[in-house]
Amino acid sequence: MDYFTENPEITWLVIGALFLIAEVTIATGIGFLFAGLGAITLGGLMTFEFLSIDSLYSQLAYFLAFTSGWAALLWQPLKKIYNSNANSYDNIVGSVAVVNESPLIKGKTGTVRWSGTTMRAKIDPEVKINEIKVGQEVEVKNVKDSILIVTPTK
């Protein structure tokens, strides 16, 4: 334990590594990534003697500042990447599904079979039809809130 108190830069590097491991394994998306990068930045700057800090309070202040800096720098780009992956339905839109279980009724959510999977679906509100029968093929026009918006095929 004396090793870590005598070498705070190593302590910060270890803490940073633990935060990154926690981000990847235990609590994805909570912000351990930013805390890990903040701790590694502090430990790295102390290791290469860009910062010489003896006070634990000063180290904590720098840690919080670096964590905030990483969050400010990476928040929007990571959010954009996450949202683009989460809402990527390029492989579904334009494909064909089959109404199953019960007819699709306009304004209500039903189910279709798409690529071997049962998915929730609604009739496109712009279509003038009120019902699509079981077994009829439909084309996926859009995906909204994990619900396929479909129209009957010709």
N, C-alpha and C positions, 0 to 999 in steps of 0.2 A: 504494500500500500504506500510505503514511503516513496517508491519509484514514481508513482503518479503525482504525488504532491511536489516532488522535487523536479519533475519534468511535465509541467502543465500542458506543453504543446502536444506531447504524446497522449495525454488524457483527452484533449479536445479531438485529436484524430480518431481515437478509439470511440469516443462518444459519437462523432460524425458517422463512423462506420456502422455503429449500432443503430443510429437513426435510419440510415439508408437500408439496412437489413430489415428493420421494422416496417419501413415503407413498402418494401417488395413482398414481405411475407405475411405480416400481421394486419396492418392497418393502411391499406392502399387508399390514397386520396385524402388523408387527414392533414398532411403538411409536414410529415417527417422528412420528406425530400428536402424542403427548404431548410429545416433545422439541421439536417445532416450536412448540407452544403455550407451552411453558416459555420458549423463547428469545424468542418474540414478546412474552410478558408481561414478561420482563426488559428487553428493548429498549424497550418502551412505557413502562414505569415510569421507566426512565433518561431517555428522551426528554422526558417531561413532568415530570422532576425530582422524582419521588416518591422515587427512590433515587439517591444520588450515590455511586458506587463506582469507585474508581480501581484497586484491586488486582484482577489477573486471577483470583487464587485466590478472592477474595470473590465475583466475578462467577460463577465456576464453581459455587461453593457455592449461590448464589441460583438459578442455572440448574437445578441438580439438585433443589433444593427445589421450584421451580415445576413442573418436569417431574413430580416425584413427586406434587405436589398435583393436577395435572391428571389424572394416572393414577388417583389415588384417587377423584377426583370423577367421572370418566367411565367407568371400567372396567366397572362393573356395568351401567349403562344401555346402553353400546355392546354389551356381551356379550348382553344381553337382546334388543336389536334384531337383532343378527346371528343369534342362535339362532332367533328367531321367523321370520325370513326364510328361513333354511336349512331349517327343518323344516315349512314351510308346504305341506301337501299337500291343501288344501281342494278344489282342482279335480280331484283324482284319487279321493279317497274317495267312494264311492257311485256311481262311474261303471262302465261295462261294458267289459270287455276280452275278447279271444278267445284261447284256448289255441292256441299254434302250435308247430311243430317236433316236439315229442314230448309225450306225455301228462304232466299234472302228477301226481306221486305224493306222497302224504302224507309229510311229514317231509323231502322233498328239494326242492331249488330247481330250478324249470323256467323256462320263458319264456311270456309272453303278449304279445299285440299290443294296445297301448293307444294310441289317438289317433295311429295311424300309426307308433308307435315300439315296438320290441321291448324289453320290460322283464323283469327277473327277478321271479319270483313263487313263492309257496308256498301250499298249501292251509291255510286257517284250522284250527288244531289242534282247535277246538271242533266242527268239522263231522264227522259220522259217516261220511263217504265217504272212500275210500282212493285214488281215481283220478278224474281228469277228462280226458276224451278230447280229442284235437286237434280244433279247430274249434268246440268247445263254448264258449258264452258264460259268463263269470264276472263276479261283482260284486266290486269292490275294497272291502274292509271296513276296511283299515288299511294304513299304510306304515311299515315298520320297517327301519331301516338300508338304505334305498333298495330294499327288496324289497317288492313288493305282496303283501299277505295277502288271499287271495280265497276266495270261496265260489261254488258253482255257482248260476246263476240258475234260477228255477223254470220 
